[in-house]
Amino acid sequence: MIKMIKHDFSLKSLNTFGLDVKADRYFSFTNIDELKDFIQDPKIDLNEILILGGGSNILFSKNYSGLVLHPNIDFIKKIEENDIEIFIEVGSGVNWDTFVKYCVKNRYYGTENMSLIPGNVGATAVQNAGAYGTEAKDLIIYVKAFDLYENKEIILHNSDCKFEYRNSIFKTDSYKNRVLITSIVYKLSKISKYQAKINSYKGNGFKKQYFFWKEFIHHLSRSVNIKSVGKKSILDYRFLKNLLEDSGLLSLDLKRRIVIKTRTSKLPDIEKLGNVGSFFKNPIITIEKSEKLKRDYPNVILFPYVEGYMKVSAAWLIDQCGLSGERIGDAATLKHLPLTIVNYGKATSNDILNLADKVEKGVLSKFDIILEKEVVIV
């Protein structure tokens, strides 16, 4: 089995920054039995393993001197369904958007807002990936994984994964590069939110429609008062998404096309300009700090989070520091979306890290807010 290891292996095609880095050793597998056989080799040092998926959220600071494990487990399997919902198991090596396309084609509701998110299925659990009000945690029932140190298969249910904003248990030191995700089971709906809502009302068809639209109009009238910052009310962008979905005005395919158009208008094609999407997280701040920001900067962009907290737009913070379009070497922040760092072709990891450091220091100095990287640095 040791002969299956590839040496001095280029990872350029396995990181969306497109950095020309290499792994000292590389092993790809298509099923869990291949992984089990491989791990049993006494020459394998588990302490030097890096688990690498689609490479859409990683920045290699240099060549990797250890062993890269690359899951290429590629399957989509229905495991249970009824008239209302369906449970689907997906291999961790499946491209995420391929799965979304599968869901939309078969009219399974749930993944469409996460259309065109780069990377593989396994990363959705690691990152708790999300977009436009939907997160992986909303869809995941359980995760199948393999504990490399214990040499055994394990199952983590949704609550075990400790999902948070762009975070999960798989990012902790006790799980990172030790627990390898092999597949994920998602629960999706076979009917739209609109139809599910209609079905929840009692009475005949006319009464159901009447109660639905009565409640719909009531929520619409309250929309601008969902959250208040200072003396001004703001609109929760997630409410708009839910409003349109609940109304039944948008088809599943149309919602996907709208999301794709929105994403492509903001983010460059990774094949043309290497990037990992959002390099920084939107900082989470207290309501008190958000109110002060709103007083000092009335145009600040804030998003409701959980009770007592708000998220502030990292892109807005960076732009206010005059760092939109900032460039070091071939690394630059996007002018129209500066929380994204792109590789114009020949950027080095040092270029990217130095630029990120400059951005972080600028935001901290001006706003006393710490920008946290979303990307994983190796």
C-alpha positions as CSV (number, residue, x, y, z in Angstrom):
1,M,0.0,0.0,0.0
2,I,2.9,2.4,0.7
3,K,3.6,2.4,-3.1
4,M,0.3,4.3,-3.6
5,I,1.8,7.4,-2.0
6,K,2.8,10.1,-4.4
7,H,6.0,12.0,-3.6
8,D,6.8,15.7,-4.2
9,F,3.1,16.1,-5.3
10,S,1.9,19.5,-6.6
11,L,-1.1,20.9,-4.8
12,K,-1.6,23.8,-7.2
13,S,-4.9,22.4,-8.4
14,L,-6.0,21.5,-4.9
15,N,-6.0,25.0,-3.5
16,T,-8.2,27.7,-4.9
17,F,-5.6,30.4,-4.3
18,G,-3.7,28.6,-7.0
19,L,-0.4,28.7,-5.1
20,D,2.3,26.4,-6.6
21,V,3.1,24.4,-3.4
22,K,3.9,20.8,-3.0
23,A,3.3,18.0,-0.5
24,D,6.2,15.8,0.5
25,R,3.8,12.8,0.3
26,Y,0.2,12.6,-1.0
27,F,-2.5,9.8,-0.8
28,S,-5.9,9.9,-2.3
29,F,-8.6,7.3,-1.7
30,T,-12.1,6.6,-3.0
31,N,-13.6,4.6,-0.1
32,I,-13.2,4.0,3.6
33,D,-11.7,0.6,3.1
34,E,-8.8,2.0,1.2
35,L,-8.2,4.5,4.0
36,K,-8.3,1.8,6.7
37,D,-5.8,-0.3,4.8
38,F,-3.5,2.6,4.3
39,I,-3.6,3.8,8.0
40,Q,-2.6,0.3,9.2
41,D,0.8,0.7,7.6
42,P,3.3,1.1,10.5
43,K,5.3,3.6,8.5
44,I,2.5,6.1,8.6
45,D,3.1,8.9,11.1
46,L,-0.3,10.2,12.1
47,N,1.2,13.4,13.6
48,E,2.2,14.7,10.2
49,I,-1.1,14.2,8.4
50,L,-3.0,17.1,6.7
51,I,-6.6,16.3,5.6
52,L,-7.3,18.2,2.4
53,G,-10.6,18.5,0.6
54,G,-11.3,20.9,-2.3
55,G,-8.8,23.4,-1.0
56,S,-11.3,26.3,-1.1
57,N,-10.6,27.6,2.4
58,I,-6.9,26.9,2.9
59,L,-3.7,29.0,2.5
60,F,-0.5,27.2,2.3
61,S,2.3,29.3,3.8
62,K,4.9,27.0,2.3
63,N,5.4,23.5,0.9
64,Y,3.8,20.8,3.2
65,S,6.5,18.6,4.6
66,G,4.2,15.9,5.8
67,L,1.5,13.6,4.3
68,V,-1.6,15.0,2.7
69,L,-4.7,12.8,2.8
70,H,-7.2,13.6,0.1
71,P,-10.7,12.1,0.4
72,N,-12.2,11.4,-3.1
73,I,-15.3,9.6,-1.9
74,D,-17.8,10.4,-4.6
75,F,-21.4,9.2,-4.2
76,I,-24.9,10.6,-3.7
77,K,-27.4,8.1,-2.1
78,K,-31.0,8.3,-1.0
79,I,-31.4,6.6,2.3
80,E,-34.9,7.4,3.4
81,E,-37.9,9.5,2.2
82,N,-41.6,10.2,2.5
83,D,-44.0,12.6,0.8
84,I,-42.6,15.5,2.7
85,E,-38.8,15.1,3.2
86,I,-35.9,13.1,2.0
87,F,-32.6,12.0,3.7
88,I,-29.6,11.9,1.4
89,E,-26.1,10.6,2.2
90,V,-23.3,12.3,0.2
91,G,-19.6,11.4,0.0
92,S,-17.2,14.0,1.4
93,G,-15.4,14.2,-1.9
94,V,-18.4,15.3,-3.9
95,N,-18.2,18.8,-5.2
96,W,-20.7,20.9,-3.2
97,D,-22.3,22.7,-6.2
98,T,-22.7,19.3,-8.0
99,F,-24.8,18.2,-5.0
100,V,-26.8,21.5,-5.1
101,K,-27.5,21.0,-8.8
102,Y,-28.6,17.4,-8.1
103,C,-31.0,18.7,-5.4
104,V,-32.5,21.5,-7.6
105,K,-32.9,19.1,-10.6
106,N,-34.8,16.7,-8.3
107,R,-36.8,19.5,-6.6
108,Y,-35.3,18.9,-3.2
109,Y,-35.5,22.1,-1.2
110,G,-32.8,23.4,1.2
111,T,-29.4,23.7,-0.5
112,E,-30.3,26.3,-3.2
113,N,-29.2,29.4,-1.3
114,M,-25.7,27.8,-1.0
115,S,-25.4,27.5,-4.8
116,L,-21.9,27.9,-6.2
117,I,-20.1,27.8,-2.9
118,P,-16.7,26.3,-3.8
119,G,-15.2,23.2,-2.3
120,N,-16.4,19.7,-1.4
121,V,-19.2,18.3,0.7
122,G,-17.0,17.5,3.6
123,A,-16.0,21.1,4.1
124,T,-19.6,22.2,4.6
125,A,-19.5,20.5,8.0
126,V,-16.0,21.7,8.9
127,Q,-16.8,25.3,8.1
128,N,-20.5,25.3,8.7
129,A,-20.6,26.9,5.3
130,G,-23.5,29.2,4.5
131,A,-24.9,31.9,2.3
132,Y,-28.0,34.1,2.2
133,G,-29.5,32.9,5.5
134,T,-28.9,29.2,5.1
135,E,-26.1,27.3,6.8
136,A,-25.0,23.7,6.6
137,K,-26.1,23.1,10.2
138,D,-29.7,23.7,9.1
139,L,-29.5,20.7,6.8
140,I,-27.1,18.2,8.4
141,I,-28.6,15.3,10.3
142,Y,-25.3,13.5,11.1
143,V,-21.7,13.2,9.9
144,K,-19.9,9.9,9.2
145,A,-16.2,10.1,10.0
146,F,-13.1,8.0,10.6
147,D,-10.9,8.5,13.7
148,L,-7.4,8.1,12.3
149,Y,-5.9,7.6,15.8
150,E,-8.5,5.1,17.1
151,N,-8.8,3.4,13.6
152,K,-12.5,3.3,13.8
153,E,-15.6,4.8,12.1
154,I,-17.7,7.2,14.2
155,I,-21.0,9.1,13.8
156,L,-21.5,12.7,15.0
157,H,-25.1,13.9,15.1
158,N,-25.8,17.6,14.5
159,S,-25.6,18.6,18.1
160,D,-22.3,16.8,18.5
161,C,-20.8,18.9,15.8
162,K,-21.0,22.1,17.9
163,F,-21.8,24.3,14.9
164,E,-21.3,28.0,15.2
165,Y,-20.8,30.8,12.7
166,R,-18.2,29.4,10.2
167,N,-17.0,27.0,12.9
168,S,-17.5,23.5,14.2
169,I,-15.9,20.8,16.4
170,F,-13.9,19.7,13.3
171,K,-11.8,22.8,13.6
172,T,-10.7,22.1,17.2
173,D,-7.3,20.7,18.0
174,S,-8.8,17.4,19.2
175,Y,-10.5,16.8,15.8
176,K,-8.5,18.7,13.2
177,N,-6.4,16.3,11.1
178,R,-7.5,13.5,13.3
179,V,-11.1,12.9,12.4
180,L,-11.7,12.6,8.7
181,I,-15.2,13.2,7.4
182,T,-16.2,10.4,5.0
183,S,-19.9,11.3,4.3
184,I,-22.7,13.5,5.4
185,V,-26.4,12.9,5.7
186,Y,-28.6,15.9,4.9
187,K,-32.4,16.3,5.4
188,L,-34.1,18.1,2.6
189,S,-37.7,19.0,1.9
190,K,-39.7,17.7,-1.0
191,I,-42.2,20.5,-0.8
192,S,-41.6,24.3,-0.8
193,K,-41.8,26.3,2.4
194,Y,-44.9,27.9,0.8
195,Q,-46.6,24.6,0.4
196,A,-45.5,23.4,3.8
197,K,-47.0,26.5,5.4
198,I,-50.3,26.1,3.5
199,N,-50.5,22.5,4.6
200,S,-50.1,23.6,8.2
201,Y,-53.4,25.5,8.3
202,K,-56.7,23.8,9.0
203,G,-59.7,24.1,6.7
204,N,-60.4,24.0,3.0
205,G,-58.1,25.4,0.3
206,F,-59.6,28.9,0.4
207,K,-59.3,29.2,4.2
208,K,-55.7,28.0,4.1
209,Q,-54.8,30.6,1.5
210,Y,-56.6,33.3,3.5
211,F,-54.8,32.5,6.7
212,F,-51.4,32.3,4.9
213,W,-51.7,35.6,3.2
214,K,-53.0,37.3,6.3
215,E,-50.0,36.1,8.3
216,F,-47.7,37.0,5.3
217,I,-48.9,40.6,5.2
218,H,-48.6,40.9,9.0
219,H,-44.9,39.8,8.8
220,L,-44.3,42.2,5.9
221,S,-45.6,45.1,7.9
222,R,-43.3,44.3,10.8
223,S,-40.2,43.6,8.6
224,V,-38.5,47.0,9.2
225,N,-38.8,46.6,12.9
226,I,-37.2,43.2,13.3
227,K,-34.0,44.7,14.8
228,S,-33.2,48.2,15.9
229,V,-29.8,49.8,16.1
230,G,-29.7,53.1,18.0
231,K,-32.9,55.1,17.0
232,K,-33.1,53.7,13.5
233,S,-34.6,50.4,12.4
234,I,-32.9,48.1,9.9
235,L,-34.1,45.3,7.7
236,D,-32.9,41.8,8.3
237,Y,-31.7,40.5,4.8
238,R,-32.6,37.0,5.9
239,F,-36.2,38.1,6.3
240,L,-36.4,39.2,2.6
241,K,-35.1,35.7,1.6
242,N,-37.6,34.0,3.8
243,L,-40.4,36.3,2.7
244,L,-39.9,35.4,-1.0
245,E,-39.5,31.7,-0.3
246,D,-42.6,31.6,1.9
247,S,-44.7,33.4,-0.7
248,G,-44.1,30.8,-3.3
249,L,-43.3,33.5,-5.8
250,L,-39.9,32.0,-6.7
251,S,-39.3,28.6,-8.2
252,L,-36.4,26.4,-6.9
253,D,-34.5,26.8,-10.2
254,L,-35.1,30.5,-10.3
255,K,-33.8,30.9,-6.7
256,R,-30.6,29.0,-7.7
257,R,-30.1,31.2,-10.8
258,I,-30.6,34.4,-8.7
259,V,-28.0,33.2,-6.1
260,I,-25.5,32.3,-8.9
261,K,-25.9,35.6,-10.6
262,T,-25.5,37.4,-7.3
263,R,-22.3,35.5,-6.4
264,T,-20.7,35.8,-9.8
265,S,-21.4,39.5,-9.8
266,K,-19.4,39.8,-6.5
267,L,-16.7,37.1,-6.6
268,P,-14.3,36.4,-9.5
269,D,-14.0,33.0,-11.1
270,I,-11.4,31.1,-9.1
271,E,-10.0,29.7,-12.4
272,K,-9.1,33.3,-13.4
273,L,-8.3,34.9,-10.1
274,G,-7.3,32.6,-7.3
275,N,-9.2,33.3,-4.0
276,V,-11.0,31.5,-1.1
277,G,-14.1,33.7,-1.2
278,S,-14.3,35.5,2.1
279,F,-10.8,35.7,3.6
280,F,-12.2,37.3,6.8
281,K,-15.2,36.6,8.9
282,N,-17.8,39.3,9.6
283,P,-16.9,40.3,13.2
284,I,-19.5,39.7,15.9
285,I,-19.9,42.7,18.2
286,T,-22.2,43.6,21.1
287,I,-25.4,45.6,20.6
288,E,-23.7,48.4,22.7
289,K,-20.7,48.5,20.3
290,S,-23.0,48.4,17.3
291,E,-25.0,51.3,18.6
292,K,-21.8,53.4,19.1
293,L,-20.7,52.4,15.5
294,K,-24.1,53.5,14.2
295,R,-23.8,56.9,15.9
296,D,-20.3,57.5,14.7
297,Y,-20.8,56.0,11.2
298,P,-24.5,56.2,10.2
299,N,-23.8,54.2,7.0
300,V,-22.3,51.2,8.8
301,I,-23.5,47.8,7.5
302,L,-24.8,45.6,10.3
303,F,-26.6,42.2,10.3
304,P,-28.7,40.8,13.2
305,Y,-27.0,37.8,14.9
306,V,-28.2,36.3,18.2
307,E,-29.8,38.2,21.0
308,G,-27.4,40.9,22.3
309,Y,-25.1,40.7,19.4
310,M,-24.8,42.0,15.8
311,K,-22.5,41.2,12.9
312,V,-20.7,44.1,11.2
313,S,-19.6,43.9,7.6
314,A,-15.9,43.1,7.3
315,A,-16.0,44.5,3.8
316,W,-17.4,47.8,5.1
317,L,-14.8,48.0,7.9
318,I,-11.9,47.4,5.4
319,D,-13.3,49.9,2.9
320,Q,-13.6,52.6,5.6
321,C,-9.9,52.1,6.3
322,G,-9.1,52.9,2.6
323,L,-7.9,49.4,2.0
324,S,-10.2,48.4,-0.8
325,G,-8.0,47.4,-3.8
326,E,-4.9,47.4,-1.6
327,R,-2.2,45.4,-3.2
328,I,1.1,43.8,-2.1
329,G,2.9,42.0,-4.9
330,D,0.2,40.0,-6.9
331,A,-2.1,39.8,-3.9
332,A,-4.9,42.3,-3.5
333,T,-8.2,43.0,-1.8
334,L,-11.1,43.3,-4.2
335,K,-12.2,46.9,-4.7
336,H,-15.9,46.1,-4.5
337,L,-15.6,43.3,-1.9
338,P,-12.4,43.9,0.1
339,L,-12.9,41.0,2.6
340,T,-11.9,38.9,-0.4
341,I,-8.2,38.6,-1.2
342,V,-7.3,37.5,-4.8
343,N,-4.2,36.2,-6.5
344,Y,-3.5,38.1,-9.7
345,G,-1.3,35.3,-10.9
346,K,2.1,35.2,-9.2
347,A,1.2,36.1,-5.6
348,T,3.2,34.3,-2.9
349,S,1.8,33.2,0.5
350,N,3.9,36.0,2.0
351,D,2.2,38.5,-0.2
352,I,-1.2,37.3,0.9
353,L,-0.3,37.1,4.6
354,N,1.4,40.5,4.6
355,L,-1.7,42.0,3.0
356,A,-4.0,40.3,5.5
357,D,-1.8,41.6,8.4
358,K,-2.0,45.2,7.0
359,V,-5.8,44.9,6.7
360,E,-6.2,43.5,10.2
361,K,-4.0,46.2,11.8
362,G,-5.9,48.9,9.9
363,V,-9.3,47.8,11.1
364,L,-8.0,47.3,14.7
365,S,-6.5,50.8,14.7
366,K,-9.5,52.6,13.4
367,F,-12.4,50.6,14.9
368,D,-10.9,48.6,17.8
369,I,-12.4,45.5,16.2
370,I,-10.4,42.3,15.6
371,L,-10.8,40.8,12.1
372,E,-10.7,37.0,12.3
373,K,-9.5,35.0,9.3
374,E,-12.0,32.6,7.8
375,V,-9.2,30.8,5.8
376,V,-7.2,28.1,7.4
377,I,-3.4,28.7,7.3
378,V,-1.1,25.8,7.0
